[in-house]
Amino acid sequence: MPEALQQPGALDYLGKMLEAQANTFGFQDGFLVIAAVFAAALIPAYILRSTK
């Protein structure tokens, strides 16, 4: 590969890898938020079940 194309190719590859990592971290953060909302919804559900 010509030297003039090595740096742009490396930067393009780096950008694609960073985008893939950002997508992964975004998915993980979204999952954690959904899990926290679900856990918070268990408290009122338990209270409503216990109330007679």
C-alpha positions as CSV (number, residue, x, y, z in Angstrom):
1,M,0.0,0.0,0.0
2,P,1.4,3.4,-0.9
3,E,2.6,5.5,2.0
4,A,0.2,8.3,1.1
5,L,-2.8,6.0,1.7
6,Q,-1.6,4.4,4.9
7,Q,-2.5,7.2,7.3
8,P,-6.0,7.9,5.8
9,G,-6.7,4.2,5.8
10,A,-5.6,3.8,9.4
11,L,-7.8,6.8,10.4
12,D,-10.8,5.3,8.6
13,Y,-10.3,2.0,10.3
14,L,-9.9,3.7,13.7
15,G,-13.1,5.7,13.1
16,K,-15.0,2.5,12.3
17,M,-13.7,0.8,15.4
18,L,-14.6,3.8,17.6
19,E,-18.1,3.8,16.1
20,A,-18.5,0.1,16.8
21,Q,-17.4,0.6,20.4
22,A,-19.7,3.6,20.8
23,N,-22.6,1.5,19.6
24,T,-21.8,-1.2,22.0
25,F,-21.5,1.2,25.0
26,G,-24.8,2.8,23.9
27,F,-26.5,-0.5,23.9
28,Q,-25.1,-1.4,27.4
29,D,-26.2,2.0,28.8
30,G,-29.7,1.6,27.4
31,F,-30.0,-1.9,28.8
32,L,-28.9,-0.6,32.3
33,V,-31.5,2.1,32.2
34,I,-34.2,-0.3,31.2
35,A,-33.1,-2.7,34.0
36,A,-33.1,0.2,36.6
37,V,-36.6,1.2,35.5
38,F,-37.8,-2.4,35.8
39,A,-36.2,-2.7,39.3
40,A,-37.8,0.5,40.4
41,A,-41.2,-0.7,39.1
42,L,-41.0,-3.8,41.3
43,I,-41.2,-1.7,44.5
44,P,-44.7,-0.3,43.8
45,A,-45.8,-3.6,42.4
46,Y,-44.8,-5.4,45.7
47,I,-46.5,-2.7,47.8
48,L,-49.8,-3.0,45.7
49,R,-49.7,-6.8,46.1
50,S,-49.2,-6.6,49.9
51,T,-52.0,-4.1,50.4
52,K,-55.4,-5.6,51.1
